[in-house]
Amino acid sequence: MLEQINSPYDLKKLDIKDLPRLSEEIRQFIVEKVSKTGGHLASNLGIVELTLALHYVFNSPVDKIIWDVGHQCYVHKMITGRRDKFDTLRQFNGLSGYTKRAESIHDIFGAGHSSTSLSAALGIATARDLKGEKYHVIAVIGDGALTGGMALEALNNIGRSQKDVIVILNHNEMSISENVGSLSLYLSKLRTDPTYNKVKQEIDNLLNIIPPIGKSLHKYIEKIKDSIKQLVVPGMFFEELGFTYLGPIDGHNVEELIEVLERSKKMKGPLLIHVVTKKGKGYMFAEKRPDKFHSAAPFDIETGKFVGEGKDSYSDVFGKTLAEMALKDEKIVAITAAMPEGTGLIHFAKLIPDRFFDVGIAEQHATTFAAGLAVEGYKPYFAVYSTFLQRAYDQVIHDVCIQKLPVVFAVDRAGIVGEDGETHQGVFDISFLRAIPNIAIMSPKDANELVEMVKLSRNLDFPVAIRYPRGKAGEYDISRKPSFPFGKGEVLLEGEKIAVFALGRMVSKSIDAAEILKGHGINPFVVNLRFVKPLDEELILEISNKVDLVVTVEDNVIAGGVGSAILELLNDKKVYRPVLRLGFPDKFIEHGDVESLFKKYGLDSQSIADTILQRYKEMRGS
């Protein structure tokens, strides 16, 4: 049946009774494809029936369906003509794992971060009304994304605006009871029934035209009505914000979903439909471990085991190191914004739960929360992906750095992350952090150096950012003590003529590039910078004065990165040497495996060597 569906129009030709069977086929398809490519499995398995119902009832792309985060859009992509591209999902030059406007007219709003759909939906609905057009605007948002402050701001604004916006709340953290579900469905039917609404309006009008008794009676009846609603309507929070609340609805009963969505099309004003789903539905391992299968690496379908499972990542190294420190130091606290597994803080949470804080998808709050803890003498470590730290930029400046509070930002997924693409590449953090006074920025060349930096940060009494990449970490010793002083780099290879200053994971690539250059008779210095701020000025100036060409290598955008910092330093100190800056260009980096992206942008070892060799030959006129 799935092979017959190449557009929403094809879906509408099916009988409703065929949709449960189609749902099963879709789940089998998703499990098979994601097991090979990796991707967001659990969330997509949980939203199959809801996606089918939405496309069955509404007319995309005329009606605008906006997916929050976009990581649950696989079924949507299949229905809208991209099923044959799923072998390339999240692969270099392949299908994106998120909604992407350039990919399809059905992807109304691109997303990769959470809590954006409601604001976008209100913007689109407002534009619709200004232009005098007629279509439906539907935002699909998860209960997790609803913890984001931006989503709550938008809810408040939508309710006040009274625009025709349909919000689908996909709630996948609770099971649905038959009794509650049946009662709620009955209430939803009653409240969406045109006759009910007509009678209610007529009674309101009648009571209002009988002064003064009518108005008093009306107020009295309103009080009774509100009291009853408080008892029987579970969505009073949304009602008070100005929404009509429907639900909760069984998110895996496609016929019920279609019935409610059809009724919702006839309603006016803001509407919130509460849909309860099960994350990972249909695949046993994803149902049991929805957190592990949220963003899954390639895995074996029969066993549910991931490729490379059991090897520690840089996130694990950070989490285990911090937990080991905190067992001996009661002032250390750990904070995450809904990412205990992804950031490695799950190790801390299991050992020291009373000093572990998951604040939900709320990076701004997490940062200022950390600042408050620091004010009272605690040492907060906020583990956050580079791409999500962007959302707390004001708080980093205003609440942490201006007050010079000793908060440590463990900046995970720094540099390119690969398959998640433009919205997740952590290639801006050096540039946007370096401009802020009072903060130190460091980046380890390997797992052992990460252990040392985490321990070094404990006794620093000012803001610190430690940036490290996504991926497996290799061997490391968690008992290591800091072997270098604050702010000092190291010379890894002595050389002549050329100096290569590298940061973080680009250090190993630079060493490999140096070996390639030796084959051409060139022996460059290779320096592990370790610190972006403060720079090891003494070491950089000493070596730069010995060479003809300075090269900087980083996995950040060139604009404002560590190369810019070194260029500024040399200029200020009147050391006039040609500087070749290697990093990512002034563009958003697409999705694909990390090594393919490094090669495309000239940051693999061979390309680094080739670029240096070419520049050196140009300088010598040969």
N, C-alpha and C positions, 0 to 999 in steps of 0.2 A: 504493500500500500504506500509506503514511504516514497518509493521511486516515482509515484504518480504526482507527488507534490513538489512543484517547482515555483509556486507563487501562492500568495494568499487566496487568489481566485480559485486555484485548484483545490485548496482546502475547503472552501465554501461549498464545493460541489458534493462533498461527502455527506452522508447521513450522520446525524449526531451520534447515533448508536455505534458508528464505526470508529469514533475518536478514541475510546479506550484501547482498542487494538493498535491504532496508530501510535498511541502513547508508548505502548510496550516496544514497538519497533524503534521508535526514536531513542528510547533508553538504551536498547541494545547497540544502536548505532553510535551513540555518544560514548559509551563505555569502551567499545572497540577502538574508536578513533583516538580518544584521549589516552588510552593505555599505551599508545605508540608515540604520541606527540607531547604528552603532558598537557596540563591545563586545569581549569576550574571545573572539577567534576561534580562534587556534591551539590553545589548551588544549582547547577543546570539540571541535574536529575530531579531536583525538587520542584522545578518550575514548569515541567512539561505541560501538564493539563492547563495551567493558567495561561501559558503562551498560546496554546491552541485555541483556547476560548477567546482570548483577546483578538486574535487574527480572524477567528470565525465570526465575531460580532462586529468588529470595527473594520474600516476600510483603509488600511495603510497603503501608501503614505499620505493620502488625503487627511485621514485622521492621524494625529501625531502620537505615537507611542514612544515614551521616553524611559529608558532603562537606567536606574541609578547604578553607579559603579560600572555597569556594562559587562561584568564578569559572568552574568547569568543569561547572556544573549545567544547562546549556541543554538537553542531551538528556534529562536527568532531568525537567526541567520539561515538555518536549514529551510524554514518555511518561505523565506524571501529569496530563494534562488541560489544559495551558496553551498548547498549540500555537497556538490561534486568537488569542492575545494577543501574539504575537511582533512584530507591527507596532508595539507600544507599548513594546518592550524598552528599559528605562533611560530612557524618556520620562516627562515630568511626569504624574503620576497613572497611570502604566503599570506594566508588569511589571518587577520588580526584576532586576538583573543578578546577584544572589547568592541563596543560600538564605535564606528568610525565613519564620519560623514563622507569621506572620499571613497569609501568602499561600496556604499549602497544608498539609494534614495530613501530606503526604509530606515536607515540609521539617522534618526532625526537630530540627535545630539550626541556628540562624542563624549565618552566618559572613561575614566580609569580610577578616579578618586570617588569616595562616597559622598552622599548627602547633597548632591548637586541637582538632582532631577526636579525637585519641587520648585526651586527658583527658576530653572529653565522653563518648566511648564507654565508658570505664571507669566513669564516674559512672552512666551509664544501665544498664550491665551489673550494677553493684553494686545499684542500686535494683531491677532485675529479680529478682535472687537474694534480696534481702531480702523482697520481696513474694511469692516462691515462684512466679513466672510463668515461662513458657517461650517465648522467642523469640530470634532471632539479632540480634546487634549487629555491624554492619559499618562500619568507618571507612575511607574512601578518602583517601589522602594522597600527595602527590607527592614526588619525591626532593628537590626544592627546599625544600619545607616541612619535610622531615625534618632540614634543617640548623638549624632553630630549636630553641633550648634547651628550650622547653616540650615539644616533641614527644619529645625524648630523655628528659626527666624522666618523661613518661607511659609511654614504652616500658619504662623501668626498673620503674615501678610496676605496669604490667600484667603483666609477666613474673613479678614477685614475687607478685602476687595469684593467679595461675593461674586467672583468670576466663575464661569462654568469650567471647572477643572475636576477631573476624576483622579483621585489618588488611590492606587492599589497598595495596601500595606501587606507585603508578603512576610508573614510571621512564621518562621521555621524553628522556633526554639521551644515550642510546647506541643503537646499532643491534644487532639480535639475530642471532646466527649460527645457521644451520640446525643445525649439529652440537651446539652448546651447547644450543640450544633443545630439540632432540629428546632429548638425554641428560637434561636437566633435567626434561622432561615425564615421561620414563620413571621417574626417581627420585621425582618427585611421585606418580605412580601407585603405585609400590611402597610408598612411605611412608604413603599414605592408604588402602592396601588393608586392609580389616578383618582378613583372614587374617594378614597380616604383623604387624600390631599385636598380635593375639591370641597368635601364636607367640612374639613378642618378650617379652610379659608372662609367658607360661608358663615360658620359659627363665629369666627373671629370678627368678621365684618358686622354681623348682627349685634354682637355684644358691644362693639365700639360705637354703634349709632344709638344706644339707649343711655344717654347721660342722665344723672351721674351714676345711677345704680349700675348701668351697664359696664362702665369702666372699673368700678370697684369689684363687681362680680368677675370681670375679665381678669383682674389682677389676682383675685382669689383662686380662680380656676388655673391660672398660669402657675401659681405656687404649688397647687396640687399636682399639676402635670409634671412640673420639674421634680417634685419629690418622687413621683412614680418612676420617672425616667432614671433618677439616681439609683433606684432599686433594680430596674429590669434592663436598662440599656448599658452594656459594658463600655461603651465608647463615649461617656459623658465628657471626658477631657476634650475630645475632638468636637463634640457638640458645642461646648462652651467656647471653643475657638471659632465657631461659625460654620462647621461642617455638618452635613447630614451623614450619620454613621450607619453603615450596614455591615452586619456580621456578628461573630466570626463565621466565615463560610469554609466548608471543607475544600481545600485547594486541590484535592485529587479527585473530586467529583465533577467531571467536565460538564455534565448536563446542568447541575446546579449553578456552576460558574456562568455558563452561557445564559441561563435564565436571569440571574441577577444582573449581568452586564447588559442584557437587552433592556431590562427595566431602567437601568441607570442612564441609558441614552435619553430617556424622556424626562429626566429630572433636571432642575435648574439649580444653579449655585454650586458651591464647593461640596464635593461628595467624597467620603472616605470609605472604601470597601476593604474590610479586614479579612484577609485570606490566610488560612492556616495550612502550612505545607510541612513536609518532612524532608529535611536536607539529606541528600544521598539516596532518595527513595528508588528502590528497584535493584540496587546493587549492595549486597549484604555488607561488604567491607566498608563501603562509603557510609552506610547507615550507622554502623557501629563506630566508625572513626571519622565523622564529618569534618573535624578540624584538620586531620591529616590529608583528607581528600578534597579539602577546600581548593587549594592550589597544588595539584598533584604532579609529581615527576612521573615519567613513564613507569608503568607497573605491569606485573603479571596478572592477568584477569583471574586466573584460577586460584591464585594464592593471595592476591591483594598486596604482594610485596613490591616495594619500589626498587627501581634500578639504583644501585649504589647505596641502598639503605644500610645504616649502621656506621657510616663514616661521619665524623663530626664536621660540621660546617663552621665558618667563622662566627656565626650566631651562637652556636653551641660553645665555642671557645670562650666568647664573651660571657655567656650566661653561667657557665660552670666556674669561671674565674671569679665572677662577682659573688656567686653563692658561697664559694670557699672563703672569700674575704669577709662576707657578711656574717658567717658563722663565728668569726672572731671579733667582729666589730659591730656593736649594736646600733651604731649611728648610720649605717648604710641602709638605704631604702631603694627599692626598685619600682619603676613606673613603666607601664605600657599603655598604649592606646589601642586596646582590643587585639593585640598581637603577641600573646604570651608564647605561643609555639614558634611563630616566625622569627621573633627576636632572640630566642634562646632563653628567655626569662622563665620558661616553664621549670627549669632546674631550680631557680631561686624560689619560685612559688611553692614547689613541693617541700623544700627544706625549711623555708622561713615564711610561711603564709601571712603572718601578721605584719610583715614589713614589705609585702608585695601588693601593689595597687594597679588594678586594671580599670581605667577610667572610661572605657568605651571609646568609640571613634571620635575622639575629642582632643586633638593635638594641642589646640590653643589652651584649653583648660589644663591639660597635662603639664604644660610648660610652667604656667603660673602656679599650679598646685605644687610643682617641684620647688618653685621659688619660695613659696610659703613654708615648706618643710625646711629649706635651707636657712631661712630667717631664724628658725627655732633650733638651729644647731645640728640638723641632720645633714647627711651627705646623699643627696638624691642622684640616682642614675636613671635617666629617661632614655630607654632604648626605642629608637624610632627609625623607620626607613627614611633615607635621604629625601625621597620624593614626597613623603608626608610631613617632614619637618618644614617644608616650604609653607605649609598651612599655618604654622605658628611663628612666622617671621616677626610680626609685631611684638609678640610676647617674648621672643628671644632678646630683642633689642630693649624693649621697654621694662619688662618685669625682671629679667635676669641680668643682662649686661650693664644697663645703666646703674643698677644697684650692686653690681660686681658680686653677685651671689654665686657660691661654689656649686653650681649645678653641672653635672656631666651629661652631655648629650652623646649617647652611643649611636653614632650615625651608621646604621646598617644599610646594606645594599647601595653603598657609595660607588660611583662609577656606573658603567652600563650593567644592567641586569639581564639583558638579552630578550627573551621571548615575550615579556610583557610590554615592551615597546615604549613609544613616546611618553606616555603618561607616567612611566615608572623608572625611566633611566635617571640614575642619580648623578647627573653630570653638571649640576649647578651649585652644589653645596659649598665648594671651596670659594666660588665667586661671591655668593651672597653672604657667607659668614665672614670672609676675610675683611670686608669693609667695616665690620662692627668693632668698636673699641672694646677692650677688656677681655676678649675671648682668646683662648689658645686653641690652635687646630693642629692635630697630629694624625698621622696615618702610618700603620705598620707595614713592613715589607712582607711579613709572614705571620703565622699563628703565634709563634713564640714571642715575637715583638708585640703582638696584640696583648698577650698576657702581661707583659711588662708595662705597657702603656696604661692598662686598666689599673694596675697596682700603683703606678706613678701618679695617676690622677687623684688618688685618694687624699693626698696631703697638699694638694694645690688649693689655695683659698680664693679662686676666681673661676669664672665659667670656662669649661673645657669641652671641645668637640673631638671625639675619636672616630675617624671615618674608616670603614673597612668594607670589603666587597662581599657580594653574594657568592656562595660556592663552597666546595669542600676545602678543608683547611690543611690537610696533611698532618704529619706528626707534630706534637707539641708537648711541652712539659709545664703543667699548671703550677708547679712549685717554684718556677723561676722568679727571681727578684729583678727589679729594674737594673740593667747593666749600663745605662747611659744617663747622664744628667739631663734635666729639662732644657729643651731648646737646642740640643746638639745632634747634628747629623753624623754620618760616618763615611769614610772613603773605603769603598769595597774593592776597587781596582785602581792602582796607580798607573798613570799614563803620561801622555804628552800631546800637544797640539790641539786636542779636543777634550772638553769636559762635558760629561752627561750627568745632569742633575735629575734624578728620578724620584717619584713619590709612590708609596704604597705598592700595589701589585704591579706597577710598571717597572719596579726595580728589577725583578727577575727577567723581564723582557729586555730591559736595557743591558743586563749582563750578557744575555744570549746575543744581543745585537753587537756588543763589543767583541765577542768571540768571532762573529762573522767578519767584522771590520779588520780583525787581526789577519785574516786571510788576504786582505788587501794592503797589508803593511802599515795599518793604522792601529795605534794602541791608545784608546781614549781613557781618561779618568772616568770612573763611574762612582757617583755619590748617592747614597741613600739619604735623602733629606730628612726624613722622619717628621719634621715640623714645617708647617706652612706659615704658622704664626705662633711664636716669633721665628723668623728665619735664623739659621745659623750663619749670621752675617760674616763672622770672622772666617769661617771655612769657605764660604762661597767666594768671598773676595780674594782670599789667598790662592785658590785654585784658578779662578778666572784670570788672575794676573799672569798665570803661567801658560795660558793657551791662546790659540788664535780664534777658536770658535766655541761658543757656549751653547749647549743644547739642553732644553728642558723637556721632560716627558711626564705626562699626567693623564689620568682617565677622567678629566673634567673638561668643560668647554675651555677653549683657549682664552676667550674674553674674560679677563678678571681672575684667571687662575694663578697657579703657582709660578708659571712662566712669566706672567705679567708682574708678579711680585719681585722676581729676580731681576727682570728688566728694569723695574723702577729702582731697585737697590743699586744696580750697576750705574745707572744714570746719575743717581744722587751722589754716588761716591766717585764720579768722573772716571769710571773704568769703562772705556769705550771699546766694546767687543761686539762683533756680530752675534746675535742671539737667535737661534732656531727654536721656535716653540712648537712642540708636538702635543696635540690633544684633539679634542673634538671640535669641529667647525661650528659656525654660528647657524645652527639648524637643530631641529628636533630629530633625534636619532630613532630610526624605525626599529621594528621588532626583528628578531632573528637570533640564532645562537651567538654567544659572545665572541667566539673566535672568528666567525664570518664577519662580524661587525668590526672587530679589531683590524682585520685584513682590509676591509673596504675603506676604512678611514686611516689607513697607514700606520696602525699602532701595534701590529704584530712585529715580532723580532726582526724578520727579514725586511719588512717595509721600513722599520726604524733605521736599520743599517743602510738600506738603499738610499733613503732620504738624506742621511748624514753624509754618505759618500758623495752623493751628487752635489750637495751644497759645498763640501770641502773642495771638490774639483773645480767648481765654479769660482771659488775664492782664489784658487791657485792659477786659474786661467788655463786649465787643462781638461 
